[in-house]
Amino acid sequence: MGIILWLIIGLIAGWLASLVMKSPHGIIVDLLLGLAGSLVGGFLASALFGWHPQSITGALVVAFLGSVLLIAIHRALFGRHLTRV
């Protein structure tokens, strides 16, 4: 998959993860966490399981799980009740 497609998948995953996690951070932070989450999810899927998603659905699942993980870490480090940006 191309880099543009990975960016789009990361943005979608960040948005979906923010809905599921009820993230109070605002859309910009959520989208950035989604982009970073797609990298983290892809790295973890590859390093831990040796799995490289080849389909858009698989990539979205991996990016979504990475985004949820990053939102949870961000929430643990900086608190849940931040003002919106």
N, C-alpha and C positions, 0 to 999 in steps of 0.2 A: 504494500500500500504506500501511496505517496505521502509526503509530509503535509500537504494541504488537507488530505483526508484525516490524518492523525490529529491535526489541529481542530478540525470540525468535530471529530469524535470526542476529543478532550473537552471542548466547550460544552457539548451536549451532556457529557457525563458529569461535568461540574454543576450544570444547571439541575440535572436530575438528582444528584447527590444532595444539593442544597435543599431541594424540596423534601426529600426523605429525611434528612437530618434536621430539618427546620432551622437552617443556618441563619443567624441574625446579622451576618456580616455585610450583606449587600451584594448586588449582582457582579460587580467588578471583581471583588475578592473571591466570590464563588467560582467565577469563570477561570480566574488565575489558579485557584486550587484544583480545578478540574483539569487544566492543562498539565499542571505538575503531577496530579494524580494519575493521569494517563501514562506519564513517564515512570512513576513509581510502580504502578500496577503492572506495566509491561516488564519492568526490570524484575519485580518479584516473581511474576509468572514464569519468566525465563530462568531466573536463578534457582528458585525453589523447586519448580516442577518440570523444567525443561520444555515448557509449552510456549510456542510462538503463535499467537492468534493470526489466522490467515483470512478469516471472514470479518465482515463489518460487525456482525452480531457479537462474535467472540471478543473483538477489540473493544466494543462498547461495554461489555460486561467487565472486562479487565480494567478499563479506564474508570468505570463507575465504582468498582471496589477500591481502587487506588484513591479515588476522590473522597469516598466515604472515610477511608483511613486517614487521609490528610486533614479533612474537616474535623474528625475526632481528635487528632493530635493538636491541631490549631486551637480547638475548644479547650483542651486540657491545659495547654500552655498559657493561653491568653484570656481564658474565661469565656463564658457563654453570653454574657450580657454586654456586648459592645454596641456602641451607637452605629447606625447605618452610615455608610460612606456615600 
